[in-house]
Every structure is written in C-alpha cells, then in structure tokens.
Amino acid sequence: MQHGETLHTALPWDIPWWMPDHSIFFGVLYIALGVVGMGVGYVIMKGVADTWGKGNDGGH
C-alpha cells in the first residue's frame, strides 16, 4: 500500500498503521467492538447460567 492510498478492507493487516488518523480510529473501533462483544458474551452466559442453574423451579 502506497502512502496516501485509501483502505480496501478494515482488516488489521490491511490498515496503514503509520498514519495517525487510521491508528486512532481503528484502535478505538476495535476496543469498542471488544467491549460490546464481551458484554454480549456475559449476557448470554448469565442467561444460560440462570436458566440451567440451581434453584430454578420452572415458575415465575
């Protein structure tokens, strides 16, 4: 990739990390996606644990 060329994909190995604007934008994007992904994973695991956990009598 030449300096000043636009992105073709958002994959980490295709991003020109030497350009500060790309580094900041995609760094924050990947951190935000990681936080959202961990939150969704926690909610799914908590839901499964509450459904199959001890003390579940099947009622309201």
N, C-alpha and C positions, 0 to 999 in steps of 0.2 A: 504494500500500500504506500503510495506516494504521499508526502506531506501535503495536506490540504484536500486530499481526496475524501469523498463522502463515505459513510458507512454502507456496507452491503447487508450485514446482519448485525444483531445485537448480542451475538455470542462473545464470551470474554476473549477468545483468542483472535477475534476479528476487529477488536476495538483498538484504535490508535491511542494507547495509554500515555504517550508522550505529550498529548495535547491536554492541558489542564481542564478545559471545559468538558471533554469527554470523560476524564477521570472522575471529576466531581459528580457529574450527572449519573453516570452508570454506577459509580460506587454507592451513591445514595439510593439509587433504584434497587440494586441488589441487596442492600441492607434492609430496605423497606419490604421487599419481597420475602426475605428471610424471616423477618418479624411476623409478617402476615401468615406465612407458611407454618411457623412454629405455633402461632395462635390457633390456626385451624386444626393442626395436629393435636394440640392439647384438648380442644373441644371434642374432637372425635374420640380420643382416648378416654376422656372423662365421661362422655356419653356411654361408651361401651362398658366402662367400669361401673357406672351407676345402674346400667341395665342388668348386667350379669353379676353384680356384687352381692355381698352378704346383706341380709335384711330386706331383700326385695320380695315382698309378699304378693306382688302382682296387682295390688289395688292402687287406689289413688292416694 
